[in-house]
């Protein structure tokens, strides 16, 4: 598995400290309201220039429609509170969503979840990130992902960047 060094770059050393999360577990249907609320908060934080954020009902509908099979949804908790989640399509090795509550960002939670994705998809994986989300793009670059071109989201039309993580070749 790829891990982290003090530089924050993925390498073959120790993985991120999962102590940032007290628990990582598969999501259940009962998690949908908490996931929707977290997603809405984190999305609004990542997109401060957007005039309005869709109501919570919109996010709940999306969670119920998009977070089930064929995707694996994992919930990250601190002290029993949901603080992060990821949605990974295992067959395609594609990370659809990874969000950390804005109040706990910067504490290693996102890095721990990226390390989990590397473990689940050891041959490599990809994700799309909004071109305008420079903070997320820098985060994924620190995690060892490389950008591979721009396109537009098929539903929203927003510009996005394809990022890929590949394991380092052994010397």
DRENVEX-233542 format. One record per residue (C-alpha): residue number from 1; residue in three letters; x, y, z. Coordinates in Angstrom, 3 decimals, always signed. Layout:
BEGIN
<NUM; Ala; <X; Y; Z>>
...
***
This chain:
BEGIN
<1; Unk; <+0.000; +0.000; +0.000>>
<2; Unk; <+1.103; +3.545; -0.650>>
<3; Unk; <+1.451; +5.759; +2.406>>
<4; Unk; <+2.622; +9.237; +3.428>>
<5; Unk; <+5.886; +10.876; +4.339>>
<6; Unk; <+6.240; +14.228; +6.047>>
<7; Unk; <+6.068; +15.888; +2.625>>
<8; Unk; <+2.476; +14.706; +2.233>>
<9; Unk; <+3.296; +12.867; -0.971>>
<10; Unk; <+2.211; +9.288; -1.449>>
<11; Unk; <+5.106; +6.847; -1.249>>
<12; Unk; <+5.876; +3.442; +0.193>>
<13; Unk; <+6.306; +4.559; +3.818>>
<14; Unk; <+3.814; +4.627; +6.693>>
<15; Unk; <+0.138; +5.261; +5.842>>
<16; Unk; <-1.723; +8.279; +7.241>>
<17; Unk; <-2.759; +8.019; +10.857>>
<18; Unk; <-6.280; +6.631; +10.913>>
<19; Unk; <-6.567; +7.970; +14.465>>
<20; Unk; <-7.978; +11.084; +12.775>>
<21; Unk; <-11.066; +8.887; +12.428>>
<22; Unk; <-12.381; +6.823; +15.282>>
<23; Unk; <-14.218; +4.572; +12.827>>
<24; Unk; <-14.603; +3.945; +9.084>>
<25; Unk; <-17.559; +1.769; +8.152>>
<26; Unk; <-19.897; +0.997; +5.263>>
<27; Unk; <-22.826; +3.402; +5.026>>
<28; Unk; <-26.377; +2.268; +5.706>>
<29; Unk; <-29.704; +3.749; +4.598>>
<30; Unk; <-29.986; +5.361; +8.030>>
<31; Unk; <-26.878; +7.460; +7.243>>
<32; Unk; <-28.534; +9.242; +4.311>>
<33; Unk; <-29.678; +12.389; +6.199>>
<34; Unk; <-26.288; +12.912; +7.855>>
<35; Unk; <-24.452; +12.311; +4.566>>
<36; Unk; <-26.714; +14.759; +2.735>>
<37; Unk; <-26.176; +17.462; +5.356>>
<38; Unk; <-22.397; +16.937; +5.395>>
<39; Unk; <-22.241; +16.928; +1.586>>
<40; Unk; <-24.206; +20.185; +1.404>>
<41; Unk; <-21.954; +21.909; +3.997>>
<42; Unk; <-18.740; +20.694; +2.383>>
<43; Unk; <-19.914; +21.536; -1.143>>
<44; Unk; <-20.917; +25.056; -0.068>>
<45; Unk; <-17.517; +25.518; +1.606>>
<46; Unk; <-15.708; +24.369; -1.559>>
<47; Unk; <-17.831; +26.620; -3.803>>
<48; Unk; <-18.093; +29.960; -1.975>>
<49; Unk; <-18.729; +31.952; -5.167>>
<50; Unk; <-21.950; +30.069; -5.959>>
<51; Unk; <-24.919; +32.345; -5.235>>
<52; Unk; <-27.161; +29.662; -3.748>>
<53; Unk; <-26.775; +26.117; -2.520>>
<54; Unk; <-29.521; +23.617; -3.294>>
<55; Unk; <-31.806; +22.752; -0.366>>
<56; Unk; <-31.084; +19.758; +1.819>>
<57; Unk; <-33.838; +17.735; +0.086>>
<58; Unk; <-31.846; +17.923; -3.165>>
<59; Unk; <-28.762; +16.458; -1.487>>
<60; Unk; <-30.774; +13.749; +0.250>>
<61; Unk; <-32.325; +12.695; -3.060>>
<62; Unk; <-28.859; +12.475; -4.597>>
<63; Unk; <-27.480; +10.445; -1.680>>
<64; Unk; <-30.349; +7.976; -1.988>>
<65; Unk; <-29.887; +7.705; -5.775>>
<66; Unk; <-26.088; +7.723; -6.090>>
<67; Unk; <-24.552; +6.217; -2.956>>
<68; Unk; <-25.746; +2.633; -3.334>>
<69; Unk; <-24.660; -0.282; -5.507>>
<70; Unk; <-22.604; -0.606; -7.610>>
<71; Unk; <-20.746; +1.913; -5.418>>
<72; Unk; <-19.211; +1.345; -2.022>>
<73; Unk; <-19.955; +4.194; +0.385>>
<74; Unk; <-17.781; +4.494; +3.471>>
<75; Unk; <-18.525; +6.785; +6.403>>
<76; Unk; <-15.798; +8.313; +8.567>>
<77; Unk; <-16.689; +9.029; +12.179>>
<78; Unk; <-15.122; +10.876; +15.088>>
<79; Unk; <-16.674; +10.027; +18.421>>
<80; Unk; <-19.847; +8.705; +16.786>>
<81; Unk; <-20.341; +11.798; +14.580>>
<82; Unk; <-20.178; +11.505; +10.800>>
<83; Unk; <-17.367; +13.785; +9.636>>
<84; Unk; <-16.504; +12.386; +6.196>>
<85; Unk; <-17.549; +9.999; +3.480>>
<86; Unk; <-16.408; +8.550; +0.208>>
<87; Unk; <-18.274; +6.921; -2.672>>
<88; Unk; <-16.164; +4.511; -4.734>>
<89; Unk; <-17.220; +2.554; -7.801>>
<90; Unk; <-15.058; -0.513; -7.302>>
<91; Unk; <-15.427; -2.067; -10.781>>
<92; Unk; <-14.365; +1.137; -12.509>>
<93; Unk; <-11.861; +2.076; -9.760>>
<94; Unk; <-13.406; +5.551; -9.796>>
<95; Unk; <-13.919; +7.730; -6.748>>
<96; Unk; <-17.185; +9.607; -7.253>>
<97; Unk; <-17.225; +11.558; -3.995>>
<98; Unk; <-14.937; +12.301; -1.066>>
<99; Unk; <-16.027; +15.011; +1.353>>
<100; Unk; <-14.822; +16.015; +4.794>>
<101; Unk; <-16.837; +18.297; +7.058>>
<102; Unk; <-15.351; +21.814; +6.785>>
<103; Unk; <-14.994; +22.030; +10.567>>
<104; Unk; <-12.462; +19.179; +10.663>>
<105; Unk; <-10.611; +19.654; +7.369>>
<106; Unk; <-6.838; +19.746; +7.616>>
<107; Unk; <-6.629; +17.094; +10.328>>
<108; Unk; <-5.680; +14.111; +8.166>>
<109; Unk; <-9.159; +12.699; +7.595>>
<110; Unk; <-9.133; +13.216; +3.828>>
<111; Unk; <-5.637; +11.755; +3.573>>
<112; Unk; <-6.712; +8.706; +5.586>>
<113; Unk; <-9.662; +8.152; +3.235>>
<114; Unk; <-7.461; +8.527; +0.148>>
<115; Unk; <-5.113; +5.926; +1.634>>
<116; Unk; <-8.130; +3.645; +2.089>>
<117; Unk; <-9.027; +4.071; -1.603>>
<118; Unk; <-5.423; +3.177; -2.523>>
<119; Unk; <-5.793; -0.001; -0.487>>
<120; Unk; <-9.130; -0.864; -2.098>>
<121; Unk; <-7.849; -0.117; -5.624>>
<122; Unk; <-4.152; -1.079; -5.497>>
<123; Unk; <-3.822; -1.118; -9.302>>
<124; Unk; <-4.833; +2.544; -9.493>>
<125; Unk; <-7.956; +4.685; -9.498>>
<126; Unk; <-9.360; +7.941; -10.816>>
<127; Unk; <-11.660; +10.808; -9.887>>
<128; Unk; <-12.983; +14.043; -11.325>>
<129; Unk; <-12.646; +17.324; -9.446>>
<130; Unk; <-14.113; +20.698; -10.370>>
<131; Unk; <-11.504; +22.756; -12.213>>
<132; Unk; <-12.353; +25.735; -10.017>>
<133; Unk; <-11.784; +23.792; -6.765>>
<134; Unk; <-8.099; +24.638; -6.405>>
<135; Unk; <-7.964; +23.520; -2.763>>
<136; Unk; <-9.146; +20.006; -3.701>>
<137; Unk; <-6.824; +19.882; -6.695>>
<138; Unk; <-3.830; +20.741; -4.484>>
<139; Unk; <-4.951; +18.142; -1.920>>
<140; Unk; <-5.162; +15.360; -4.519>>
<141; Unk; <-1.801; +16.376; -5.983>>
<142; Unk; <-0.263; +16.075; -2.494>>
<143; Unk; <-1.838; +12.609; -2.304>>
<144; Unk; <+0.044; +11.589; -5.448>>
<145; Unk; <-2.697; +11.935; -8.075>>
<146; Unk; <-1.822; +13.426; -11.446>>
<147; Unk; <-4.107; +15.560; -13.569>>
<148; Unk; <-5.009; +14.190; -17.001>>
<149; Unk; <-7.030; +16.743; -18.898>>
<150; Unk; <-10.257; +18.690; -18.629>>
<151; Unk; <-13.812; +17.977; -19.723>>
<152; Unk; <-17.329; +19.020; -18.722>>
<153; Unk; <-19.643; +17.259; -16.295>>
<154; Unk; <-22.385; +15.617; -18.387>>
<155; Unk; <-25.214; +16.936; -16.187>>
<156; Unk; <-24.060; +20.293; -14.814>>
<157; Unk; <-21.763; +21.372; -17.644>>
<158; Unk; <-19.151; +22.518; -15.118>>
<159; Unk; <-15.528; +22.120; -16.136>>
<160; Unk; <-13.695; +19.354; -14.308>>
<161; Unk; <-10.272; +17.718; -14.227>>
<162; Unk; <-9.627; +13.986; -14.449>>
<163; Unk; <-7.100; +12.887; -11.812>>
<164; Unk; <-5.460; +9.482; -11.567>>
<165; Unk; <-3.513; +7.653; -8.886>>
<166; Unk; <-1.149; +4.865; -9.910>>
<167; Unk; <+1.056; +2.854; -7.557>>
<168; Unk; <+4.726; +3.589; -7.862>>
<169; Unk; <+6.772; +0.977; -9.636>>
<170; Unk; <+9.042; -0.941; -7.305>>
<171; Unk; <+12.756; -0.120; -7.891>>
***
